[in-house]
């Protein structure tokens, strides 16, 4: 689809950025689009998506019908000759207890939910692919993206896809796979092992698949520091290209490991850890602040220094493994014990009188205090889809009507109602 005027000029400017910046900008655009789409009462029929080439292409939007608190979308190209299919997963909505509950599932964020929904997801995926392309789809490229909880779901989806492709011919028509995972809490060790083995198994059986995994991290982000392992780490670049873009934001990611257990756990160490954790949480989990943000007209804009590592460079491999595998294991085990009752209460919030006591406590403490605390937590953790999508203006504005591009570019001061009105597909 050719674009004329200002958008065409933006695309030409975007194309001048290095490939890794264009990749990360595109992945972030898609991840934040998932947040925004989840806030709409009616899903738009089409949208413009920023590609890794820096250009915008039109895609049809399809929603997966999943359990409450879990959102994912399938993006099918309007130009079927392009063969680029995309799946995007939304991250956490901290205003929704079901969404929060997914984060505290026993074996990691999203693990149990994905296991419960994976047959539904792949059944819908298969149906829409064949509906769009016919009984014999052409060679396709699959891209999967997500931020935070959405990044965990992306890794779980990719792992399941790799397992299915390695044991059957069902997905042989998909010849390229790209995964974009931002500020990810990771997946269980067993899942990472399954993904690794599935890639090796395909290679041994001559089932060619071009794999690219792009991870985005912010130093000090508590979700990453206390998280699980990431998939595809340890594979040679001839099996999977692995890239890591990291912004330290003046806070290195290993603050949890500042404890020295040889001399006992000292109060000053605990205090220092909490201070660093607090500093790290101030926006560090919002990738929109760091990774190739977009201006209102869709132009890529790199505003902070960053480090880029790739497994194509042997010197980068130890750094990648340290960042993506070297996690706080003991803290994870402690979290498992704490998460079991927390997940139960969050998942059954509407079924128990326990939460009426929470309302009472809120009344005693005063709405102003509790709302202040909630807003502070929301700022730290990018709490709501509305808040997160505000960081990706073009993802909210470059939607399509039946005849032309709708590029209204609302300001960050616009109300939710105003945004919804502006984005209605005509």
C-alpha positions as CSV (number, residue, x, y, z in Angstrom):
1,X,0.0,0.0,0.0
2,X,1.6,3.3,-1.1
3,X,1.3,6.3,1.2
4,X,1.5,9.9,-0.1
5,X,2.3,13.1,1.7
6,X,3.7,13.5,5.2
7,X,3.5,9.8,6.0
8,X,5.6,8.9,3.0
9,X,8.3,11.4,4.3
10,X,8.2,9.8,7.7
11,X,8.7,6.4,6.3
12,X,11.8,7.6,4.4
13,X,13.2,9.0,7.6
14,X,12.5,5.8,9.5
15,X,14.3,3.7,6.9
16,X,17.5,5.6,7.7
17,X,17.7,4.0,11.2
18,X,19.8,0.8,11.8
19,X,17.9,-2.4,11.4
20,X,17.9,-3.2,15.2
21,X,16.3,0.2,16.0
22,X,13.6,-0.3,13.3
23,X,12.9,-3.8,14.7
24,X,12.6,-2.6,18.3
25,X,10.4,0.3,17.3
26,X,8.1,-2.0,15.3
27,X,7.9,-4.5,18.1
28,X,7.1,-1.8,20.7
29,X,4.5,-0.3,18.4
30,X,2.7,-3.6,18.1
31,X,3.0,-4.4,21.8
32,X,1.4,-1.1,22.8
33,X,-1.3,-1.4,20.2
34,X,-2.5,-4.5,22.1
35,X,-2.9,-2.3,25.2
36,X,-4.9,0.2,23.3
37,X,-7.2,-2.3,21.4
38,X,-8.2,-3.8,24.7
39,X,-9.7,-0.5,25.8
40,X,-12.0,-0.2,22.8
41,X,-15.7,-1.4,23.0
42,X,-15.5,-2.3,19.3
43,X,-12.4,-3.7,17.6
44,X,-11.4,-1.6,14.5
45,X,-11.5,-3.6,11.3
46,X,-8.0,-2.4,10.1
47,X,-5.0,-0.5,11.3
48,X,-1.6,0.7,10.0
49,X,1.3,-1.2,11.6
50,X,4.9,0.1,11.7
51,X,7.1,-2.6,10.1
52,X,10.8,-3.4,10.6
53,X,11.5,-1.5,7.4
54,X,10.2,1.7,9.0
55,X,7.1,1.9,6.8
56,X,3.4,1.5,7.6
57,X,1.3,-1.3,6.2
58,X,-2.4,-2.0,6.5
59,X,-3.5,-5.1,8.5
60,X,-6.9,-6.6,9.3
61,X,-7.5,-7.0,13.1
62,X,-8.9,-10.2,14.7
63,X,-9.3,-10.7,18.4
64,X,-8.8,-14.0,20.2
65,X,-11.7,-14.8,22.5
66,X,-9.9,-15.7,25.7
67,X,-10.5,-15.9,29.5
68,X,-11.2,-12.6,31.3
69,X,-8.0,-10.6,31.9
70,X,-6.2,-12.1,28.9
71,X,-6.1,-10.3,25.5
72,X,-4.4,-11.2,22.2
73,X,-4.9,-10.1,18.6
74,X,-4.1,-11.6,15.2
75,X,-3.0,-9.1,12.5
76,X,-3.4,-10.3,8.9
77,X,-1.9,-8.2,6.0
78,X,-4.3,-6.5,3.7
79,X,-1.8,-7.2,0.9
80,X,-1.7,-11.0,1.0
81,X,1.4,-11.0,-1.2
82,X,3.5,-9.6,1.8
83,X,2.9,-12.8,3.8
84,X,3.6,-11.1,7.2
85,X,1.3,-12.4,9.9
86,X,1.5,-11.0,13.4
87,X,0.2,-12.0,16.9
88,X,0.3,-9.4,19.7
89,X,-0.4,-10.0,23.5
90,X,-1.5,-7.4,25.9
91,X,0.3,-6.9,29.2
92,X,-1.2,-6.4,32.7
93,X,-4.1,-4.2,33.4
94,X,-3.7,-3.3,37.1
95,X,-7.2,-2.1,37.4
96,X,-8.5,-5.6,36.7
97,X,-8.1,-8.3,39.3
98,X,-8.2,-11.2,36.8
99,X,-5.3,-9.6,34.9
100,X,-3.3,-9.2,38.0
101,X,-4.0,-12.8,39.0
102,X,-2.3,-14.0,35.8
103,X,0.9,-12.4,37.1
104,X,1.0,-14.4,40.3
105,X,0.2,-17.8,38.8
106,X,2.4,-20.4,40.6
107,X,4.8,-21.3,37.8
108,X,5.2,-17.9,36.4
109,X,3.1,-15.1,34.8
110,X,0.6,-16.5,32.3
111,X,1.8,-20.1,32.4
112,X,-1.5,-21.6,33.7
113,X,-3.7,-19.3,31.7
114,X,-1.8,-20.1,28.5
115,X,-2.0,-23.8,29.2
116,X,-5.8,-23.5,29.6
117,X,-6.2,-21.4,26.4
118,X,-3.6,-22.7,24.0
119,X,-5.9,-25.0,22.1
120,X,-8.3,-22.2,21.7
121,X,-5.6,-19.8,20.6
122,X,-4.1,-22.2,18.0
123,X,-7.5,-23.3,16.7
124,X,-8.4,-19.6,16.1
125,X,-5.0,-19.0,14.6
126,X,-5.3,-21.9,12.2
127,X,-8.9,-20.9,11.2
128,X,-8.1,-17.3,10.5
129,X,-5.0,-18.2,8.5
130,X,-6.8,-20.6,6.2
131,X,-9.8,-18.2,6.0
132,X,-7.5,-15.4,4.9
133,X,-5.1,-17.3,2.6
134,X,-7.1,-20.4,1.5
135,X,-6.4,-24.1,2.0
136,X,-2.8,-23.8,0.8
137,X,-1.2,-20.7,2.4
138,X,1.9,-19.3,0.8
139,X,5.2,-19.0,2.6
140,X,4.5,-16.8,5.6
141,X,6.5,-14.8,8.2
142,X,5.1,-14.9,11.7
143,X,5.9,-12.2,14.2
144,X,4.9,-12.3,17.9
145,X,5.1,-9.3,20.2
146,X,4.3,-8.3,23.8
147,X,5.3,-6.2,26.8
148,X,5.6,-7.4,30.4
149,X,2.9,-10.1,30.9
150,X,2.3,-9.9,27.1
151,X,6.0,-10.7,26.6
152,X,5.6,-13.8,28.8
153,X,2.6,-14.9,26.7
154,X,4.6,-14.2,23.6
155,X,7.4,-16.6,24.7
156,X,4.8,-19.2,25.7
157,X,3.1,-18.9,22.3
158,X,6.4,-19.2,20.5
159,X,7.4,-22.2,22.5
160,X,4.2,-24.0,21.7
161,X,4.4,-23.0,18.1
162,X,7.9,-24.4,17.8
163,X,6.9,-27.7,19.5
164,X,4.0,-28.2,17.1
165,X,6.1,-27.3,14.0
166,X,8.9,-29.6,15.0
167,X,6.6,-32.6,15.3
168,X,4.3,-32.2,12.3
169,X,4.1,-30.6,8.9
170,X,1.2,-28.3,9.9
171,X,3.2,-25.1,10.0
172,X,5.8,-25.8,7.4
173,X,4.4,-22.9,5.3
174,X,5.7,-20.6,8.1
175,X,9.3,-20.1,7.2
176,X,10.3,-17.2,9.4
177,X,9.6,-16.4,13.0
178,X,10.3,-13.2,14.9
179,X,9.6,-12.6,18.6
180,X,9.7,-9.2,20.3
181,X,9.6,-9.4,24.1
182,X,9.9,-6.2,26.2
183,X,10.5,-6.1,30.0
184,X,9.6,-9.7,30.2
185,X,9.1,-11.7,33.5
186,X,10.3,-14.7,31.5
187,X,9.0,-18.3,31.5
188,X,9.7,-21.4,33.6
189,X,13.0,-23.2,33.1
190,X,11.1,-26.2,31.6
191,X,9.5,-24.0,29.0
192,X,12.8,-22.5,28.0
193,X,14.2,-26.0,27.7
194,X,11.3,-27.1,25.5
195,X,11.8,-24.2,23.1
196,X,15.5,-24.9,22.9
197,X,14.9,-28.6,22.1
198,X,12.2,-27.8,19.6
199,X,14.5,-25.6,17.6
200,X,17.3,-28.2,17.6
201,X,14.8,-30.9,16.6
202,X,13.7,-29.0,13.6
203,X,17.2,-28.3,12.6
204,X,18.2,-32.0,12.9
205,X,15.2,-32.9,10.6
206,X,16.0,-30.3,8.0
207,X,12.9,-28.2,8.8
208,X,14.2,-24.8,8.0
209,X,12.9,-21.9,10.0
210,X,14.6,-18.4,10.2
211,X,14.3,-17.3,13.8
212,X,14.9,-13.9,15.3
213,X,14.3,-13.0,19.0
214,X,14.5,-9.4,20.1
215,X,14.6,-8.8,23.8
216,X,14.2,-5.3,25.3
217,X,15.3,-4.6,28.9
218,X,15.6,-1.6,31.2
219,X,18.3,-1.9,33.9
220,X,16.8,-2.1,37.4
221,X,13.3,-3.2,36.3
222,X,12.0,-5.3,39.2
223,X,10.0,-7.5,36.9
224,X,13.0,-8.6,34.9
225,X,15.4,-8.9,37.9
226,X,13.1,-11.2,39.8
227,X,11.9,-13.0,36.7
228,X,12.4,-16.4,35.1
229,X,14.5,-17.4,32.1
230,X,14.0,-16.3,28.6
231,X,13.6,-18.7,25.7
232,X,16.1,-19.4,22.8
233,X,19.1,-18.2,24.9
234,X,22.1,-20.4,24.3
235,X,21.3,-21.3,20.7
236,X,23.9,-20.5,18.0
237,X,23.1,-17.7,15.7
238,X,22.8,-20.2,12.8
239,X,19.8,-21.6,14.7
240,X,18.3,-18.4,16.1
241,X,19.4,-14.8,15.9
242,X,19.2,-13.4,19.4
243,X,19.3,-9.7,20.1
244,X,19.2,-7.6,23.3
245,X,18.7,-3.9,23.5
246,X,19.2,-2.6,27.0
247,X,18.9,0.8,28.6
248,X,20.4,1.1,32.1
249,X,18.6,4.3,33.1
250,X,21.2,4.9,35.7
251,X,20.2,1.7,37.5
252,X,21.9,-1.6,36.8
253,X,19.7,-4.7,36.8
254,X,21.4,-6.8,39.5
255,X,20.4,-4.8,42.6
256,X,18.8,-7.8,44.2
257,X,22.2,-9.5,44.2
258,X,23.7,-6.8,46.4
259,X,23.4,-9.0,49.4
260,X,26.5,-10.5,51.0
261,X,25.4,-13.7,52.8
262,X,28.9,-14.5,54.0
263,X,28.6,-12.0,56.9
264,X,24.9,-12.5,57.5
265,X,22.1,-10.4,56.2
266,X,22.9,-6.8,57.3
267,X,20.1,-4.2,57.8
268,X,22.1,-1.7,55.6
269,X,22.0,-4.2,52.8
270,X,18.2,-4.6,53.1
271,X,17.7,-0.9,53.2
272,X,20.0,-0.4,50.2
273,X,18.1,-3.0,48.2
274,X,14.8,-1.3,48.9
275,X,16.2,2.1,47.9
276,X,17.5,0.7,44.6
277,X,14.3,-1.2,44.0
278,X,12.3,2.0,44.5
279,X,14.5,4.0,42.2
280,X,14.4,1.2,39.6
281,X,10.6,1.1,39.6
282,X,10.2,4.7,38.7
283,X,9.2,4.2,35.1
284,X,11.8,1.4,34.4
285,X,9.0,-1.0,33.5
286,X,7.6,1.2,30.8
287,X,9.5,0.5,27.7
288,X,7.9,3.5,25.9
289,X,10.3,5.7,27.9
290,X,13.3,4.1,26.4
291,X,13.0,1.9,23.3
292,X,12.8,3.9,20.1
293,X,9.7,5.8,21.0
294,X,7.6,7.3,18.2
295,X,6.6,10.8,17.6
296,X,3.0,11.8,16.9
297,X,3.5,11.5,13.1
298,X,4.9,8.0,13.4
299,X,8.6,9.0,13.1
300,X,11.0,6.9,15.1
301,X,12.9,8.9,17.7
302,X,15.8,7.5,19.8
303,X,16.0,9.7,22.9
304,X,18.3,7.8,25.4
305,X,21.7,6.0,25.2
306,X,21.4,2.2,24.9
307,X,23.5,-0.9,24.6
308,X,22.8,-3.4,21.8
309,X,24.1,-7.0,21.9
310,X,23.7,-9.9,19.4
311,X,24.7,-13.5,19.4
312,X,26.2,-12.9,16.0
313,X,29.1,-11.3,18.0
314,X,30.8,-13.9,20.1
315,X,31.9,-11.3,22.6
316,X,28.2,-10.4,23.3
317,X,27.1,-13.9,24.1
318,X,28.2,-14.0,27.8
319,X,26.5,-10.6,28.3
320,X,23.3,-11.8,26.8
321,X,23.3,-15.0,28.9
322,X,24.0,-13.0,32.0
323,X,21.1,-10.7,31.5
324,X,18.6,-13.2,30.2
325,X,19.4,-16.3,32.3
326,X,21.2,-15.1,35.5
327,X,18.1,-14.6,37.7
328,X,17.4,-14.5,41.4
329,X,16.4,-18.1,41.8
330,X,15.9,-18.1,45.6
331,X,13.6,-15.1,45.3
332,X,11.6,-17.0,42.7
333,X,11.1,-20.0,45.0
334,X,10.0,-17.6,47.8
335,X,7.5,-16.0,45.4
336,X,5.9,-19.4,44.6
337,X,4.9,-19.8,48.3
338,X,3.5,-16.2,48.4
339,X,1.8,-16.4,45.1
340,X,-0.5,-19.3,45.7
341,X,-2.9,-17.6,48.2
342,X,-2.6,-14.3,46.4
343,X,-3.5,-15.8,43.1
344,X,-6.5,-17.5,44.7
345,X,-7.9,-14.3,46.2
346,X,-7.4,-12.3,43.0
347,X,-8.9,-14.9,40.7
348,X,-11.9,-15.3,43.0
349,X,-12.3,-11.7,44.1
350,X,-16.0,-11.5,43.1
351,X,-16.8,-14.8,44.9
352,X,-15.7,-14.0,48.4
353,X,-16.9,-11.7,51.2
354,X,-13.2,-11.2,52.1
355,X,-13.1,-8.4,49.6
356,X,-16.0,-6.6,51.3
357,X,-13.6,-6.1,54.2
358,X,-11.2,-4.5,51.8
359,X,-13.9,-2.0,50.9
360,X,-14.5,-1.3,54.6
361,X,-10.8,-0.7,55.2
362,X,-10.7,1.6,52.2
363,X,-13.6,3.6,53.8
364,X,-11.7,3.8,57.1
365,X,-8.5,4.9,55.6
366,X,-10.2,7.3,53.3
367,X,-10.6,7.3,49.6
368,X,-8.0,10.0,49.1
369,X,-5.2,8.0,50.7
370,X,-6.0,4.7,48.9
371,X,-6.5,6.5,45.6
372,X,-3.1,8.2,46.1
373,X,-1.4,4.9,46.8
374,X,-3.1,3.3,43.8
375,X,-2.1,6.1,41.5
376,X,1.5,5.9,42.7
377,X,1.6,2.1,42.1
378,X,0.0,2.7,38.7
379,X,2.8,5.1,37.7
380,X,5.4,2.6,38.8
381,X,4.0,-0.4,36.9
382,X,2.3,1.3,33.9
383,X,-0.9,0.1,35.4
384,X,-3.7,0.4,32.9
385,X,-3.9,-0.1,29.1
386,X,-4.9,3.5,28.8
387,X,-1.8,4.7,30.6
388,X,0.5,2.5,28.6
389,X,-1.1,3.2,25.2
390,X,-0.6,6.9,25.9
391,X,3.2,6.3,25.4
392,X,2.6,5.1,21.8
393,X,0.5,7.8,20.1
394,X,0.8,6.5,16.5
395,X,-0.5,3.1,17.7
396,X,-3.6,4.9,18.8
397,X,-4.0,7.2,15.8
398,X,-2.9,5.5,12.6
399,X,-6.1,3.5,12.1
400,X,-7.9,3.1,8.8
401,X,-11.3,4.0,7.5
402,X,-12.6,2.3,4.4
403,X,-11.2,5.1,2.2
404,X,-8.3,6.9,3.8
405,X,-5.8,7.0,6.6
406,X,-7.2,8.4,9.9
407,X,-4.3,10.3,11.6
408,X,-5.8,12.4,14.3
409,X,-2.9,12.4,16.7
410,X,-4.7,13.2,20.0
411,X,-2.6,14.8,22.7
412,X,-1.8,13.1,26.0
413,X,-4.3,15.4,27.7
414,X,-7.2,14.0,25.8
415,X,-9.8,12.2,27.9
416,X,-10.6,8.5,27.3
417,X,-14.0,9.4,25.8
418,X,-12.4,11.8,23.4
419,X,-9.8,9.3,22.3
420,X,-12.5,6.7,21.7
421,X,-14.5,9.1,19.6
422,X,-11.5,10.1,17.5
423,X,-10.6,6.5,16.8
424,X,-14.0,5.3,15.7
425,X,-13.7,3.6,12.3
426,X,-16.0,5.2,9.9
